[in-house]
Amino acid sequence: MDQPPLLFRCGDSGNFPGNRLPVILYKGVLRLPILFKAFYIKKRFARNRWTNAWNGGVFTYSHYHSATHEVLGFFEGSTTPKIWARVLNLQEDN
């Protein structure tokens, strides 16, 4: 891993409850194969029992999970997810 993880603290927003645990963003931590990147990430997540995976984007509306956590794996392109009122600009490193 070339860079340390970024930590974001999320307090109560008024609409969604906060959490004592931070959002953790790791960039460039997986050595992905040239082909079948999504398949590789799903298998890697499954080894940690992070299942119920899908491909193709993130929700465009605000939501939260009261009894679980969420793991996202981005491998190509760019996105701008909003996580607890913080906008994260995620782009491919070229």
C-alpha positions as CSV (number, residue, x, y, z in Angstrom):
1,M,0.0,0.0,0.0
2,D,1.6,3.3,-1.1
3,Q,-0.5,5.6,1.0
4,P,-2.1,5.4,4.4
5,P,-5.9,5.0,4.6
6,L,-8.1,8.1,4.9
7,L,-10.4,8.2,7.9
8,F,-13.7,10.2,8.0
9,R,-15.6,10.6,11.2
10,C,-19.4,10.7,10.9
11,G,-21.5,12.3,13.6
12,D,-25.2,12.5,13.7
13,S,-26.4,14.5,10.7
14,G,-29.9,15.2,11.9
15,N,-31.3,12.8,9.2
16,F,-29.0,9.8,9.9
17,P,-27.4,8.6,13.1
18,G,-23.7,8.8,13.5
19,N,-21.3,6.0,14.2
20,R,-18.3,5.8,16.5
21,L,-16.4,3.9,13.8
22,P,-14.9,5.9,11.0
23,V,-15.4,5.5,7.2
24,I,-12.1,4.2,6.0
25,L,-10.9,4.8,2.4
26,Y,-8.1,2.6,1.1
27,K,-6.8,3.6,-2.4
28,G,-4.8,1.2,-4.5
29,V,-4.6,-1.7,-2.1
30,L,-5.5,-4.5,-4.4
31,R,-3.4,-5.9,-7.2
32,L,-6.1,-6.5,-9.8
33,P,-5.8,-8.8,-12.8
34,I,-6.1,-7.3,-16.3
35,L,-9.4,-9.2,-16.9
36,F,-12.4,-9.9,-14.7
37,K,-11.6,-7.2,-12.1
38,A,-15.2,-7.2,-10.7
39,F,-15.1,-11.0,-10.3
40,Y,-11.8,-10.8,-8.4
41,I,-13.1,-8.1,-6.0
42,K,-16.3,-10.1,-5.4
43,K,-14.3,-13.2,-4.6
44,R,-12.0,-11.2,-2.3
45,F,-14.9,-9.7,-0.4
46,A,-16.6,-13.1,-0.1
47,R,-13.5,-14.5,1.7
48,N,-14.3,-11.9,4.4
49,R,-18.0,-12.8,4.3
50,W,-18.8,-9.5,2.7
51,T,-21.5,-10.9,0.4
52,N,-24.6,-9.7,-1.4
53,A,-22.4,-8.0,-4.0
54,W,-23.4,-6.4,-7.3
55,N,-21.7,-4.6,-10.2
56,G,-22.6,-1.3,-11.7
57,G,-22.7,1.9,-9.7
58,V,-23.7,3.2,-6.3
59,F,-27.1,4.5,-5.1
60,T,-28.0,8.0,-6.1
61,Y,-30.0,8.6,-2.9
62,S,-29.1,8.8,0.7
63,H,-29.4,5.7,2.8
64,Y,-27.8,4.0,5.8
65,H,-27.6,0.5,7.4
66,S,-28.6,0.3,11.0
67,A,-27.3,-3.3,11.6
68,T,-24.5,-3.8,9.2
69,H,-21.7,-2.1,7.3
70,E,-21.1,-1.5,3.7
71,V,-18.0,-2.3,1.6
72,L,-17.4,-0.7,-1.8
73,G,-14.8,-1.7,-4.3
74,F,-14.1,0.7,-7.1
75,F,-11.7,-0.6,-9.9
76,E,-12.3,1.6,-12.9
77,G,-13.5,5.0,-13.9
78,S,-14.6,7.7,-11.4
79,T,-17.5,8.4,-9.1
80,T,-18.4,11.0,-6.5
81,P,-20.2,9.3,-3.6
82,K,-21.5,11.4,-0.8
83,I,-20.7,9.7,2.5
84,W,-22.1,11.5,5.6
85,A,-22.3,14.9,3.9
86,R,-18.8,14.6,2.7
87,V,-18.3,14.4,-1.1
88,L,-15.5,12.0,-2.1
89,N,-14.0,12.5,-5.5
90,L,-12.7,9.1,-6.5
91,Q,-10.9,8.9,-9.8
92,E,-8.6,6.4,-11.5
93,D,-4.9,7.0,-10.8
94,N,-3.2,7.0,-14.2
